Amino acid sequence: MNEEEWLQCQHAAPMLSYLRKKVVASDRKLRLFACACLRRISHLIPEEGGLVPLEVAERFADGQATMTERIQMETLANRCLHTEPSDDPQRLSRAYILLSIRGPLLKRAPQAAESTSVNARIAVAFIATEAIHGISYAPPDTQEWLKEEVCHQAQLLRDVFFKPLQRQIPRLESSWRHYNDRISVRLAESIYDERAFDRLPILADALEDAGCDNPDILAHCRKGGQHVRGCWVVDLLLGKK
Ligand SMILES: [Zn+2]
């Protein structure tokens, strides 16, 4: 895959395969990508507990879920997988969410036979992209819906990973970070915590006021579309990888 193909790709699977081969993806980012995919379809999963498993999975990605929460979610996941009818797509979808918090699970992942931690991490993300096929949701044109959804997932990957073919992500100058009582960093923190990604154009203005002239950073903040936790610009400001 070359850079142009990465930028134009309309399906997450070959992009994840590329990341898998190149090992340029952190555990945290892959898990957040998985969560973002699942969050997009969470309204289609009518289960008790609502978004709690997904929120735990996101906090797990950031190293903030407690051991008790993780154990509770894993117990729930095991129950879904082993006691519910395996052909019930709603149950399966829920199990996918729960499984996204786990590392070495992967019985259902395409890379099940492989056991390295890198493959395990990528497989978590694959699970999310596979989950859309297990939903008992039948829009008028399911094939069209699936096609659109995998296209959205590809866009999510481009939000989380800055052109992985370029080993260097843009540099953030220290002066941009510290300008005006660290306003850019504080903005990034609130955007991340509140999922207020509609404020990214404001962040671009703040960075520009601080002297930022990096076209990739500014364009990303102003491009619109969906941004999620793991967005490479917000991560850059917060020092997250
Ligand atoms: Zn973004």
py3Dmol code that shows the C-alpha trace and the ligand (Angstrom):
import py3Dmol

protein = """\
ATOM      1  CA  MET A   1       0.000   0.000   0.000  1.00  0.00           C
ATOM      2  CA  ASN A   2       1.390   3.397  -0.918  1.00  0.00           C
ATOM      3  CA  GLU A   3       0.421   6.752   0.556  1.00  0.00           C
ATOM      4  CA  GLU A   4      -2.093   7.526  -2.156  1.00  0.00           C
ATOM      5  CA  GLU A   5      -3.787   4.161  -1.629  1.00  0.00           C
ATOM      6  CA  TRP A   6      -3.892   4.786   2.131  1.00  0.00           C
ATOM      7  CA  LEU A   7      -5.555   8.152   1.586  1.00  0.00           C
ATOM      8  CA  GLN A   8      -8.075   6.847  -0.942  1.00  0.00           C
ATOM      9  CA  CYS A   9      -8.858   3.424   0.534  1.00  0.00           C
ATOM     10  CA  GLN A  10     -12.581   2.856   1.125  1.00  0.00           C
ATOM     11  CA  HIS A  11     -12.296  -0.217   3.349  1.00  0.00           C
ATOM     12  CA  ALA A  12     -10.615  -0.541   6.749  1.00  0.00           C
ATOM     13  CA  ALA A  13      -9.517  -4.168   6.368  1.00  0.00           C
ATOM     14  CA  PRO A  14      -6.625  -3.674   3.917  1.00  0.00           C
ATOM     15  CA  MET A  15      -5.499  -0.647   5.941  1.00  0.00           C
ATOM     16  CA  LEU A  16      -5.437  -2.726   9.118  1.00  0.00           C
ATOM     17  CA  SER A  17      -3.525  -5.415   7.251  1.00  0.00           C
ATOM     18  CA  TYR A  18      -0.995  -2.804   6.247  1.00  0.00           C
ATOM     19  CA  LEU A  19      -0.641  -1.619   9.859  1.00  0.00           C
ATOM     20  CA  ARG A  20      -0.256  -5.213  10.936  1.00  0.00           C
ATOM     21  CA  LYS A  21       2.597  -5.802   8.560  1.00  0.00           C
ATOM     22  CA  LYS A  22       4.353  -2.571   9.389  1.00  0.00           C
ATOM     23  CA  VAL A  23       3.705  -2.613  13.152  1.00  0.00           C
ATOM     24  CA  VAL A  24       3.266   1.118  13.361  1.00  0.00           C
ATOM     25  CA  ALA A  25       0.124   1.097  15.472  1.00  0.00           C
ATOM     26  CA  SER A  26       0.012   1.406  19.245  1.00  0.00           C
ATOM     27  CA  ASP A  27      -2.229  -0.784  21.342  1.00  0.00           C
ATOM     28  CA  ARG A  28      -4.099   2.274  22.576  1.00  0.00           C
ATOM     29  CA  LYS A  29      -4.863   3.661  19.122  1.00  0.00           C
ATOM     30  CA  LEU A  30      -6.054   0.333  17.752  1.00  0.00           C
ATOM     31  CA  ARG A  31      -8.345  -0.173  20.705  1.00  0.00           C
ATOM     32  CA  LEU A  32      -9.745   3.355  20.366  1.00  0.00           C
ATOM     33  CA  PHE A  33     -10.285   2.735  16.663  1.00  0.00           C
ATOM     34  CA  ALA A  34     -12.186  -0.444  17.566  1.00  0.00           C
ATOM     35  CA  CYS A  35     -14.266   1.521  20.073  1.00  0.00           C
ATOM     36  CA  ALA A  36     -14.992   4.236  17.507  1.00  0.00           C
ATOM     37  CA  CYS A  37     -16.249   1.632  15.024  1.00  0.00           C
ATOM     38  CA  LEU A  38     -18.453   0.101  17.682  1.00  0.00           C
ATOM     39  CA  ARG A  39     -19.691   3.467  18.913  1.00  0.00           C
ATOM     40  CA  ARG A  40     -20.912   4.226  15.392  1.00  0.00           C
ATOM     41  CA  ILE A  41     -23.193   1.186  15.515  1.00  0.00           C
ATOM     42  CA  SER A  42     -23.979   1.152  19.230  1.00  0.00           C
ATOM     43  CA  HIS A  43     -27.529   2.342  18.611  1.00  0.00           C
ATOM     44  CA  LEU A  44     -28.154  -0.902  16.758  1.00  0.00           C
ATOM     45  CA  ILE A  45     -27.310  -3.047  19.755  1.00  0.00           C
ATOM     46  CA  PRO A  46     -30.396  -3.078  21.968  1.00  0.00           C
ATOM     47  CA  GLU A  47     -29.028  -4.500  25.155  1.00  0.00           C
ATOM     48  CA  GLU A  48     -29.269  -3.801  28.823  1.00  0.00           C
ATOM     49  CA  GLY A  49     -26.316  -1.834  30.130  1.00  0.00           C
ATOM     50  CA  GLY A  50     -26.313   0.597  27.229  1.00  0.00           C
ATOM     51  CA  LEU A  51     -22.917   1.969  26.425  1.00  0.00           C
ATOM     52  CA  VAL A  52     -21.257   0.920  29.676  1.00  0.00           C
ATOM     53  CA  PRO A  53     -19.118  -1.870  28.147  1.00  0.00           C
ATOM     54  CA  LEU A  54     -17.946   0.457  25.438  1.00  0.00           C
ATOM     55  CA  GLU A  55     -17.067   3.189  27.917  1.00  0.00           C
ATOM     56  CA  VAL A  56     -15.079   0.662  29.930  1.00  0.00           C
ATOM     57  CA  ALA A  57     -13.313  -0.424  26.742  1.00  0.00           C
ATOM     58  CA  GLU A  58     -12.371   3.177  25.971  1.00  0.00           C
ATOM     59  CA  ARG A  59     -11.056   3.764  29.461  1.00  0.00           C
ATOM     60  CA  PHE A  60      -9.208   0.471  29.234  1.00  0.00           C
ATOM     61  CA  ALA A  61      -7.522   1.755  26.070  1.00  0.00           C
ATOM     62  CA  ASP A  62      -6.343   4.787  28.044  1.00  0.00           C
ATOM     63  CA  GLY A  63      -5.228   2.624  30.965  1.00  0.00           C
ATOM     64  CA  GLN A  64      -7.987   3.958  33.222  1.00  0.00           C
ATOM     65  CA  ALA A  65     -10.357   1.011  33.686  1.00  0.00           C
ATOM     66  CA  THR A  66     -10.173  -0.613  37.096  1.00  0.00           C
ATOM     67  CA  MET A  67      -9.390  -4.275  37.466  1.00  0.00           C
ATOM     68  CA  THR A  68     -12.897  -4.829  38.849  1.00  0.00           C
ATOM     69  CA  GLU A  69     -14.468  -3.259  35.766  1.00  0.00           C
ATOM     70  CA  ARG A  70     -12.348  -5.380  33.474  1.00  0.00           C
ATOM     71  CA  ILE A  71     -13.250  -8.565  35.297  1.00  0.00           C
ATOM     72  CA  GLN A  72     -16.944  -7.673  35.190  1.00  0.00           C
ATOM     73  CA  MET A  73     -16.801  -7.015  31.453  1.00  0.00           C
ATOM     74  CA  GLU A  74     -14.868 -10.181  30.721  1.00  0.00           C
ATOM     75  CA  THR A  75     -17.342 -12.238  32.723  1.00  0.00           C
ATOM     76  CA  LEU A  76     -20.153 -10.689  30.741  1.00  0.00           C
ATOM     77  CA  ALA A  77     -18.332 -11.365  27.477  1.00  0.00           C
ATOM     78  CA  ASN A  78     -17.778 -14.994  28.344  1.00  0.00           C
ATOM     79  CA  ARG A  79     -21.425 -15.395  29.271  1.00  0.00           C
ATOM     80  CA  CYS A  80     -22.496 -13.880  25.944  1.00  0.00           C
ATOM     81  CA  LEU A  81     -20.210 -16.126  23.978  1.00  0.00           C
ATOM     82  CA  HIS A  82     -20.798 -19.385  25.758  1.00  0.00           C
ATOM     83  CA  THR A  83     -24.380 -19.327  27.001  1.00  0.00           C
ATOM     84  CA  GLU A  84     -26.261 -17.292  24.429  1.00  0.00           C
ATOM     85  CA  PRO A  85     -27.234 -18.776  21.089  1.00  0.00           C
ATOM     86  CA  SER A  86     -24.213 -18.202  18.916  1.00  0.00           C
ATOM     87  CA  ASP A  87     -26.396 -17.497  15.915  1.00  0.00           C
ATOM     88  CA  ASP A  88     -28.142 -14.566  17.585  1.00  0.00           C
ATOM     89  CA  PRO A  89     -26.553 -11.587  15.849  1.00  0.00           C
ATOM     90  CA  GLN A  90     -27.549  -9.086  18.534  1.00  0.00           C
ATOM     91  CA  ARG A  91     -25.842 -11.137  21.200  1.00  0.00           C
ATOM     92  CA  LEU A  92     -22.855 -11.552  18.986  1.00  0.00           C
ATOM     93  CA  SER A  93     -22.594  -7.813  18.424  1.00  0.00           C
ATOM     94  CA  ARG A  94     -22.652  -7.212  22.105  1.00  0.00           C
ATOM     95  CA  ALA A  95     -20.000  -9.819  22.628  1.00  0.00           C
ATOM     96  CA  TYR A  96     -17.841  -8.028  20.121  1.00  0.00           C
ATOM     97  CA  ILE A  97     -18.069  -4.862  22.171  1.00  0.00           C
ATOM     98  CA  LEU A  98     -17.174  -6.671  25.334  1.00  0.00           C
ATOM     99  CA  LEU A  99     -14.375  -8.555  23.697  1.00  0.00           C
ATOM    100  CA  SER A 100     -12.818  -5.341  22.544  1.00  0.00           C
ATOM    101  CA  ILE A 101     -11.545  -4.803  26.069  1.00  0.00           C
ATOM    102  CA  ARG A 102      -9.627  -8.057  26.017  1.00  0.00           C
ATOM    103  CA  GLY A 103      -6.181  -8.756  24.742  1.00  0.00           C
ATOM    104  CA  PRO A 104      -5.458 -12.419  24.115  1.00  0.00           C
ATOM    105  CA  LEU A 105      -9.037 -13.585  23.460  1.00  0.00           C
ATOM    106  CA  LEU A 106      -9.216 -13.839  19.767  1.00  0.00           C
ATOM    107  CA  LYS A 107     -10.936 -17.115  19.186  1.00  0.00           C
ATOM    108  CA  ARG A 108     -13.090 -15.380  16.638  1.00  0.00           C
ATOM    109  CA  ALA A 109     -10.487 -13.100  15.158  1.00  0.00           C
ATOM    110  CA  PRO A 110      -9.042 -13.707  11.737  1.00  0.00           C
ATOM    111  CA  GLN A 111      -5.579 -13.996  13.249  1.00  0.00           C
ATOM    112  CA  ALA A 112      -6.635 -16.530  15.871  1.00  0.00           C
ATOM    113  CA  ALA A 113      -3.847 -18.917  15.100  1.00  0.00           C
ATOM    114  CA  GLU A 114      -1.225 -16.289  15.715  1.00  0.00           C
ATOM    115  CA  SER A 115      -0.417 -15.323  19.227  1.00  0.00           C
ATOM    116  CA  THR A 116       2.028 -12.430  19.255  1.00  0.00           C
ATOM    117  CA  SER A 117       0.865  -9.362  21.104  1.00  0.00           C
ATOM    118  CA  VAL A 118       1.029  -7.286  17.949  1.00  0.00           C
ATOM    119  CA  ASN A 119      -1.327  -9.602  16.136  1.00  0.00           C
ATOM    120  CA  ALA A 120      -3.587  -9.677  19.151  1.00  0.00           C
ATOM    121  CA  ARG A 121      -3.870  -5.918  19.150  1.00  0.00           C
ATOM    122  CA  ILE A 122      -4.635  -5.719  15.476  1.00  0.00           C
ATOM    123  CA  ALA A 123      -7.170  -8.487  15.840  1.00  0.00           C
ATOM    124  CA  VAL A 124      -9.073  -6.431  18.403  1.00  0.00           C
ATOM    125  CA  ALA A 125      -9.500  -3.782  15.765  1.00  0.00           C
ATOM    126  CA  PHE A 126     -10.457  -6.390  13.162  1.00  0.00           C
ATOM    127  CA  ILE A 127     -13.164  -7.608  15.503  1.00  0.00           C
ATOM    128  CA  ALA A 128     -14.729  -4.185  15.449  1.00  0.00           C
ATOM    129  CA  THR A 129     -14.735  -3.992  11.685  1.00  0.00           C
ATOM    130  CA  GLU A 130     -16.219  -7.484  11.513  1.00  0.00           C
ATOM    131  CA  ALA A 131     -18.908  -6.612  14.041  1.00  0.00           C
ATOM    132  CA  ILE A 132     -21.031  -4.728  11.559  1.00  0.00           C
ATOM    133  CA  HIS A 133     -21.711  -7.978   9.748  1.00  0.00           C
ATOM    134  CA  GLY A 134     -23.233  -9.468  12.869  1.00  0.00           C
ATOM    135  CA  ILE A 135     -25.947  -6.925  13.431  1.00  0.00           C
ATOM    136  CA  SER A 136     -29.571  -7.880  13.158  1.00  0.00           C
ATOM    137  CA  TYR A 137     -30.387  -4.642  11.492  1.00  0.00           C
ATOM    138  CA  ALA A 138     -31.917  -4.733   8.095  1.00  0.00           C
ATOM    139  CA  PRO A 139     -31.995  -1.377   6.395  1.00  0.00           C
ATOM    140  CA  PRO A 140     -33.713  -1.297   3.001  1.00  0.00           C
ATOM    141  CA  ASP A 141     -30.395  -1.859   1.292  1.00  0.00           C
ATOM    142  CA  THR A 142     -28.092  -3.690   3.663  1.00  0.00           C
ATOM    143  CA  GLN A 143     -25.293  -4.048   1.151  1.00  0.00           C
ATOM    144  CA  GLU A 144     -25.252  -0.324   0.537  1.00  0.00           C
ATOM    145  CA  TRP A 145     -25.257   0.331   4.297  1.00  0.00           C
ATOM    146  CA  LEU A 146     -22.337  -2.055   4.824  1.00  0.00           C
ATOM    147  CA  LYS A 147     -20.403  -0.415   2.041  1.00  0.00           C
ATOM    148  CA  GLU A 148     -20.927   3.012   3.606  1.00  0.00           C
ATOM    149  CA  GLU A 149     -20.007   1.755   7.059  1.00  0.00           C
ATOM    150  CA  VAL A 150     -16.693   0.220   6.036  1.00  0.00           C
ATOM    151  CA  CYS A 151     -15.963   3.444   4.204  1.00  0.00           C
ATOM    152  CA  HIS A 152     -16.577   5.365   7.455  1.00  0.00           C
ATOM    153  CA  GLN A 153     -14.235   2.969   9.223  1.00  0.00           C
ATOM    154  CA  ALA A 154     -11.508   3.718   6.705  1.00  0.00           C
ATOM    155  CA  GLN A 155     -11.979   7.415   7.449  1.00  0.00           C
ATOM    156  CA  LEU A 156     -11.720   6.691  11.172  1.00  0.00           C
ATOM    157  CA  LEU A 157      -8.390   4.972  10.582  1.00  0.00           C
ATOM    158  CA  ARG A 158      -7.150   8.052   8.741  1.00  0.00           C
ATOM    159  CA  ASP A 159      -8.271  10.168  11.711  1.00  0.00           C
ATOM    160  CA  VAL A 160      -6.374   8.030  14.199  1.00  0.00           C
ATOM    161  CA  PHE A 161      -3.228   7.319  12.192  1.00  0.00           C
ATOM    162  CA  PHE A 162      -1.415  10.109  10.417  1.00  0.00           C
ATOM    163  CA  LYS A 163      -0.195   8.693   7.097  1.00  0.00           C
ATOM    164  CA  PRO A 164       1.580   5.631   8.556  1.00  0.00           C
ATOM    165  CA  LEU A 165       3.844   5.447   5.527  1.00  0.00           C
ATOM    166  CA  GLN A 166       5.504   8.574   6.839  1.00  0.00           C
ATOM    167  CA  ARG A 167       7.318   7.428   9.927  1.00  0.00           C
ATOM    168  CA  GLN A 168       7.426  10.956  11.337  1.00  0.00           C
ATOM    169  CA  ILE A 169       4.227  12.615  12.434  1.00  0.00           C
ATOM    170  CA  PRO A 170       4.298  16.431  12.304  1.00  0.00           C
ATOM    171  CA  ARG A 171       6.334  18.111  15.017  1.00  0.00           C
ATOM    172  CA  LEU A 172       4.590  20.245  17.595  1.00  0.00           C
ATOM    173  CA  GLU A 173       6.760  23.183  18.597  1.00  0.00           C
ATOM    174  CA  SER A 174       7.039  23.781  22.323  1.00  0.00           C
ATOM    175  CA  SER A 175       6.164  27.470  21.836  1.00  0.00           C
ATOM    176  CA  TRP A 176       2.826  26.525  20.235  1.00  0.00           C
ATOM    177  CA  ARG A 177       2.030  24.376  23.226  1.00  0.00           C
ATOM    178  CA  HIS A 178       2.901  27.022  25.814  1.00  0.00           C
ATOM    179  CA  TYR A 179       1.439  30.064  24.047  1.00  0.00           C
ATOM    180  CA  ASN A 180      -1.219  32.023  26.014  1.00  0.00           C
ATOM    181  CA  ASP A 181      -1.225  29.898  29.146  1.00  0.00           C
ATOM    182  CA  ARG A 182      -1.251  26.630  27.136  1.00  0.00           C
ATOM    183  CA  ILE A 183      -4.621  27.427  25.591  1.00  0.00           C
ATOM    184  CA  SER A 184      -4.162  24.897  22.775  1.00  0.00           C
ATOM    185  CA  VAL A 185      -3.400  22.071  25.177  1.00  0.00           C
ATOM    186  CA  ARG A 186      -6.303  23.016  27.429  1.00  0.00           C
ATOM    187  CA  LEU A 187      -8.602  23.087  24.414  1.00  0.00           C
ATOM    188  CA  ALA A 188      -7.353  19.669  23.304  1.00  0.00           C
ATOM    189  CA  GLU A 189      -7.968  18.298  26.806  1.00  0.00           C
ATOM    190  CA  SER A 190     -11.566  19.509  26.830  1.00  0.00           C
ATOM    191  CA  ILE A 191     -12.162  18.224  23.297  1.00  0.00           C
ATOM    192  CA  TYR A 192     -10.888  14.792  24.301  1.00  0.00           C
ATOM    193  CA  ASP A 193     -12.683  14.564  27.640  1.00  0.00           C
ATOM    194  CA  GLU A 194     -16.013  15.871  26.332  1.00  0.00           C
ATOM    195  CA  ARG A 195     -15.747  14.288  22.857  1.00  0.00           C
ATOM    196  CA  ALA A 196     -16.275  17.814  21.587  1.00  0.00           C
ATOM    197  CA  PHE A 197     -14.542  17.293  18.263  1.00  0.00           C
ATOM    198  CA  ASP A 198     -16.682  20.000  16.666  1.00  0.00           C
ATOM    199  CA  ARG A 199     -14.310  22.423  18.436  1.00  0.00           C
ATOM    200  CA  LEU A 200     -11.332  21.359  16.326  1.00  0.00           C
ATOM    201  CA  PRO A 201     -11.580  24.443  14.061  1.00  0.00           C
ATOM    202  CA  ILE A 202     -11.268  26.566  17.233  1.00  0.00           C
ATOM    203  CA  LEU A 203      -8.178  24.552  18.122  1.00  0.00           C
ATOM    204  CA  ALA A 204      -6.785  25.325  14.668  1.00  0.00           C
ATOM    205  CA  ASP A 205      -7.303  29.054  15.283  1.00  0.00           C
ATOM    206  CA  ALA A 206      -5.594  28.813  18.681  1.00  0.00           C
ATOM    207  CA  LEU A 207      -2.649  26.960  17.174  1.00  0.00           C
ATOM    208  CA  GLU A 208      -2.373  29.470  14.376  1.00  0.00           C
ATOM    209  CA  ASP A 209      -2.370  32.336  16.908  1.00  0.00           C
ATOM    210  CA  ALA A 210       0.488  30.512  18.641  1.00  0.00           C
ATOM    211  CA  GLY A 211       2.456  30.495  15.403  1.00  0.00           C
ATOM    212  CA  CYS A 212       1.617  27.045  14.073  1.00  0.00           C
ATOM    213  CA  ASP A 213       1.975  26.953  10.317  1.00  0.00           C
ATOM    214  CA  ASN A 214       1.975  23.213   9.771  1.00  0.00           C
ATOM    215  CA  PRO A 215      -0.462  22.598   6.900  1.00  0.00           C
ATOM    216  CA  ASP A 216      -1.223  18.988   7.909  1.00  0.00           C
ATOM    217  CA  ILE A 217      -2.185  19.938  11.473  1.00  0.00           C
ATOM    218  CA  LEU A 218      -4.262  22.965  10.500  1.00  0.00           C
ATOM    219  CA  ALA A 219      -6.003  21.222   7.606  1.00  0.00           C
ATOM    220  CA  HIS A 220      -6.868  18.221   9.749  1.00  0.00           C
ATOM    221  CA  CYS A 221      -8.533  20.431  12.363  1.00  0.00           C
ATOM    222  CA  ARG A 222     -10.525  22.266   9.719  1.00  0.00           C
ATOM    223  CA  LYS A 223     -11.440  19.435   7.385  1.00  0.00           C
ATOM    224  CA  GLY A 224     -14.699  18.475   9.075  1.00  0.00           C
ATOM    225  CA  GLY A 225     -15.830  14.859   9.001  1.00  0.00           C
ATOM    226  CA  GLN A 226     -15.732  12.560  11.980  1.00  0.00           C
ATOM    227  CA  HIS A 227     -12.978  12.799  14.588  1.00  0.00           C
ATOM    228  CA  VAL A 228     -12.743  10.409  17.511  1.00  0.00           C
ATOM    229  CA  ARG A 229     -10.670   9.671  20.579  1.00  0.00           C
ATOM    230  CA  GLY A 230      -7.287   8.793  19.162  1.00  0.00           C
ATOM    231  CA  CYS A 231      -7.449  11.649  16.580  1.00  0.00           C
ATOM    232  CA  TRP A 232      -3.787  12.165  15.759  1.00  0.00           C
ATOM    233  CA  VAL A 233      -3.821  15.961  16.160  1.00  0.00           C
ATOM    234  CA  VAL A 234      -5.475  15.907  19.579  1.00  0.00           C
ATOM    235  CA  ASP A 235      -3.130  13.097  20.641  1.00  0.00           C
ATOM    236  CA  LEU A 236      -0.180  15.149  19.463  1.00  0.00           C
ATOM    237  CA  LEU A 237      -1.173  18.026  21.738  1.00  0.00           C
ATOM    238  CA  LEU A 238      -1.876  15.730  24.672  1.00  0.00           C
ATOM    239  CA  GLY A 239       1.312  13.734  24.226  1.00  0.00           C
ATOM    240  CA  LYS A 240      -0.649  10.501  23.735  1.00  0.00           C
ATOM    241  CA  LYS A 241       0.501   7.725  21.421  1.00  0.00           C
TER     242      LYS A 241
END
"""
ligand_1 = """\
1
ZN
Zn -8.988 14.150 13.876
"""
view = py3Dmol.view(width=600, height=400)
view.addModel(protein, "pdb")
view.setStyle({"model": 0}, {"cartoon": {"style": "trace"}})
view.addModel(ligand_1, "xyz")
view.setStyle({"model": 1}, {"stick": {}})
view.zoomTo()
view.show()
